Amino acid sequence: MSDRLKNKNVIITGASGGIGAQMAALCAERGANLVLLARSLKKLQELKADLQSRFSVDIFVHKLDVSDTDEVSAVFSEILARIGRVDILVNNAGFGVFREAHEAKMEEIKGMFGVNVVGLMACTSMVIPAMRQQKSGHIINIASQAGKMATPKSSVYSATKHAVLGYTNSLRMELADSNVIVTAVNPGPIETNFFNIADEKGTYVKNVKRYMLKPEYVALKVVDAMLKPVREINLPGWMNAGSIVYALFPGLFERIGKRMFNQK
Ligand SMILES: NC(=O)c1ccc[n+]([C@@H]2O[C@H](COP(=O)([O-])OP(=O)(O)OC[C@H]3O[C@@H](n4cnc5c(N)ncnc54)[C@H](OP(=O)(O)O)[C@@H]3O)[C@@H](O)[C@H]2O)c1
């Protein structure tokens, strides 16, 4: 196993479950010190206890709702003062609700943008000055294939992830001269609790179950790319191929792929 992550400081938002918790475990296994953030402090404390019983790394957990930008500012200031240096920030906190645009409640729309977009930007803003100054670092934004290809019943969620990709692409160019790597991660459906909220009726999970990605696999792909100059991680390969064809022939693809797009 490579020791690239040994003694590096890694911050992960949304680390209390799903791919966030899996990435945390892999980083700890590779010797990284961790700052784990989420709203469920109890789950973070359990994860910390489990990881520290297996790996000798420093782990600091803190309750944080990334959509509360004042809280982001306060918590990140505390973290920076405590650990001194941030090598990697993984902006992973996020959620979706699958509904047609006319059914989406304003609360949900603001909620999704607040966490997936504004929260991600707030956390990123807190590490940029230090990374620019140290002339190194890696910002990893967990977006989605939904950020490349919108589908019915995910107008709002797709819009948040398109926003994440736009932000990420600009940030990558802004930070290139400071030697800070910026990576977008665009997975297709992953077997996590994400769908407890996103897919209330279970229709989507039923339709796509056979090709859902395992969270351990997605986490491994992300952790393997840490501190490497990787522009994007797109999973699975066939879905990425679909996104590329869609970008080239969107009208044709929407007509031919109508059935495939209507899985929610
Ligand atoms: N599952 C998929 O099919 C899929 C596909 C593509 C992309 N993604 C993206 O992958 C990321 C992780 O999702 P997942 O599949 O691992 O889902 P998950 O199991 O539901 O985990 C989501 C994590 O985000 C945290 N979170 C949610 N709202 C938050 C908030 N306001 N502030 C801080 N943390 C918050 C949750 O912790 P607390 O509840 O404790 O706060 C949890 O740890 C998300 O950005 C999601 O959009 C998921």
The ligand as an SDF file (V2000), in Angstrom:
LIG
                    3D

 48 52  0  0  0  0  0  0  0  0999 V2000
  -25.8370    7.4150   -3.3410 N   0  0  0  0  0  0  0  0  0  0  0  0
  -25.8120    7.7840   -4.6060 C   0  0  0  0  0  0  0  0  0  0  0  0
  -26.4220    7.1590   -5.4910 O   0  0  0  0  0  0  0  0  0  0  0  0
  -24.9870    8.9690   -5.0360 C   0  0  0  0  0  0  0  0  0  0  0  0
  -24.6660    9.0880   -6.3970 C   0  0  0  0  0  0  0  0  0  0  0  0
  -23.9130   10.1690   -6.8200 C   0  0  0  0  0  0  0  0  0  0  0  0
  -23.4750   11.1080   -5.9200 C   0  0  0  0  0  0  0  0  0  0  0  0
  -23.8090   10.9830   -4.6070 N   0  0  0  0  0  0  0  0  0  0  0  0
  -23.3380   12.0110   -3.6670 C   0  0  0  0  0  0  0  0  0  0  0  0
  -22.4440   11.4090   -2.7530 O   0  0  0  0  0  0  0  0  0  0  0  0
  -22.4300   12.1560   -1.5380 C   0  0  0  0  0  0  0  0  0  0  0  0
  -22.5500   11.2180   -0.3610 C   0  0  0  0  0  0  0  0  0  0  0  0
  -23.7860   10.5530   -0.4450 O   0  0  0  0  0  0  0  0  0  0  0  0
  -24.0380    9.0620    0.0770 P   0  0  0  0  0  0  0  0  0  0  0  0
  -24.5310    8.2840   -1.0630 O   0  0  0  0  0  0  0  0  0  0  0  0
  -22.8780    8.5590    0.8450 O   0  0  0  0  0  0  0  0  0  0  0  0
  -25.2990    9.3520    1.0010 O   0  0  0  0  0  0  0  0  0  0  0  0
  -25.6040    9.1260    2.5560 P   0  0  0  0  0  0  0  0  0  0  0  0
  -25.2650    7.7420    2.9410 O   0  0  0  0  0  0  0  0  0  0  0  0
  -26.9750    9.6350    2.7340 O   0  0  0  0  0  0  0  0  0  0  0  0
  -24.5600   10.1060    3.2660 O   0  0  0  0  0  0  0  0  0  0  0  0
  -24.6850   11.4940    3.2050 C   0  0  0  0  0  0  0  0  0  0  0  0
  -23.7900   12.1270    4.2420 C   0  0  0  0  0  0  0  0  0  0  0  0
  -23.9790   13.5490    4.1560 O   0  0  0  0  0  0  0  0  0  0  0  0
  -24.2330   14.0370    5.4590 C   0  0  0  0  0  0  0  0  0  0  0  0
  -25.0610   15.2330    5.3800 N   0  0  0  0  0  0  0  0  0  0  0  0
  -26.2940   15.3760    4.8520 C   0  0  0  0  0  0  0  0  0  0  0  0
  -26.7330   16.6290    5.0280 N   0  0  0  0  0  0  0  0  0  0  0  0
  -25.7540   17.2880    5.6770 C   0  0  0  0  0  0  0  0  0  0  0  0
  -25.6050   18.5950    6.1540 C   0  0  0  0  0  0  0  0  0  0  0  0
  -26.5720   19.5130    6.0300 N   0  0  0  0  0  0  0  0  0  0  0  0
  -24.4330   18.9420    6.7630 N   0  0  0  0  0  0  0  0  0  0  0  0
  -23.4630   18.0380    6.9310 C   0  0  0  0  0  0  0  0  0  0  0  0
  -23.5350   16.7690    6.5080 N   0  0  0  0  0  0  0  0  0  0  0  0
  -24.6790   16.4100    5.9010 C   0  0  0  0  0  0  0  0  0  0  0  0
  -24.9060   12.9010    6.2120 C   0  0  0  0  0  0  0  0  0  0  0  0
  -24.6300   12.9900    7.5910 O   0  0  0  0  0  0  0  0  0  0  0  0
  -25.6250   13.5880    8.6960 P   0  0  0  0  0  0  0  0  0  0  0  0
  -27.0130   13.1570    8.3550 O   0  0  0  0  0  0  0  0  0  0  0  0
  -25.0860   13.0130    9.9590 O   0  0  0  0  0  0  0  0  0  0  0  0
  -25.4220   15.0680    8.6180 O   0  0  0  0  0  0  0  0  0  0  0  0
  -24.1430   11.7010    5.6450 C   0  0  0  0  0  0  0  0  0  0  0  0
  -22.9650   11.4780    6.3670 O   0  0  0  0  0  0  0  0  0  0  0  0
  -23.5390   13.1960   -1.6690 C   0  0  0  0  0  0  0  0  0  0  0  0
  -23.0000   14.4340   -2.0340 O   0  0  0  0  0  0  0  0  0  0  0  0
  -24.4010   12.6460   -2.8030 C   0  0  0  0  0  0  0  0  0  0  0  0
  -25.0990   13.6620   -3.4850 O   0  0  0  0  0  0  0  0  0  0  0  0
  -24.5430    9.9350   -4.1420 C   0  0  0  0  0  0  0  0  0  0  0  0
  1  2  1  0
  2  3  2  0
  2  4  1  0
  4  5  1  0
  4 48  2  0
  5  6  2  0
  6  7  1  0
  7  8  2  0
  8  9  1  0
  8 48  1  0
  9 10  1  0
  9 46  1  0
 10 11  1  0
 11 12  1  0
 11 44  1  0
 12 13  1  0
 13 14  1  0
 14 15  2  0
 14 16  1  0
 14 17  1  0
 17 18  1  0
 18 19  2  0
 18 20  1  0
 18 21  1  0
 21 22  1  0
 22 23  1  0
 23 24  1  0
 23 42  1  0
 24 25  1  0
 25 26  1  0
 25 36  1  0
 26 27  1  0
 26 35  1  0
 27 28  2  0
 28 29  1  0
 29 30  1  0
 29 35  2  0
 30 31  1  0
 30 32  2  0
 32 33  1  0
 33 34  2  0
 34 35  1  0
 36 37  1  0
 36 42  1  0
 37 38  1  0
 38 39  2  0
 38 40  1  0
 38 41  1  0
 42 43  1  0
 44 45  1  0
 44 46  1  0
 46 47  1  0
M  CHG  2   8   1  16  -1
M  END
$$$$
